Amino acid sequence: MKIIITMKTPDIMEEIGTQITAALPEDAEEGLVEDMVEKLRAKWFKYGEYLAVEIDIEKGTCVGIPLK
């Protein structure tokens, strides 16, 4: 059985940026975080705050659904 859930988190892109910044070395290229966040936003987050995931209960998986 599969279930699709859409989650709304208005501050998600800022949180993602914070997490990426924390994971990168201090000498990382300027603008790298913004580029990475924008790529994530463009592929996965509708209006920058909605993320849809598909949960397959039988397989025990959870997969993000790319925007169309």
C-alpha positions in Angstrom: 0.0 0.0 0.0 1.3 3.4 -0.9 0.4 6.8 0.6 1.2 10.2 -0.7 1.6 13.0 1.9 2.1 16.7 1.2 3.8 18.7 3.9 3.9 22.4 4.2 6.8 24.0 6.0 7.2 27.8 5.2 10.8 28.0 6.7 12.1 24.8 5.1 14.4 26.5 2.6 16.2 28.5 5.3 16.6 25.4 7.4 18.0 23.5 4.5 20.5 26.4 3.8 21.6 26.3 7.4 22.2 22.6 7.3 24.1 22.7 4.1 26.2 25.6 5.4 27.1 23.6 8.5 28.1 20.5 6.5 30.4 22.4 4.1 34.0 23.3 4.8 34.6 27.0 5.7 36.5 27.7 2.5 33.6 26.5 0.3 32.9 28.6 -2.8 30.8 31.7 -2.2 27.2 31.2 -3.5 27.5 27.4 -3.4 24.8 27.1 -0.7 22.4 29.4 -2.5 22.9 27.4 -5.7 22.3 24.1 -3.9 19.1 25.4 -2.2 17.8 26.7 -5.5 18.3 23.4 -7.2 16.5 21.6 -4.3 13.7 24.2 -4.4 13.3 23.8 -8.2 13.1 20.0 -8.2 11.2 19.2 -5.0 9.5 22.2 -3.3 6.3 23.7 -4.8 6.2 27.4 -3.9 9.3 26.9 -1.8 7.4 25.3 1.0 5.4 22.2 -0.1 7.1 18.8 -0.3 5.3 15.6 -1.4 6.5 12.2 -0.4 5.3 8.7 -1.2 5.4 6.2 1.6 5.3 2.5 0.6 4.1 0.7 3.8 4.9 -2.8 2.5 8.5 -1.9 1.4 9.1 0.4 4.3 10.3 3.3 2.0 9.7 7.0 1.8 10.6 8.8 -1.5 10.3 12.5 -2.4 8.1 13.2 -5.5 9.7 15.6 -7.9 7.7 18.5 -9.2 6.3 18.1 -12.7 
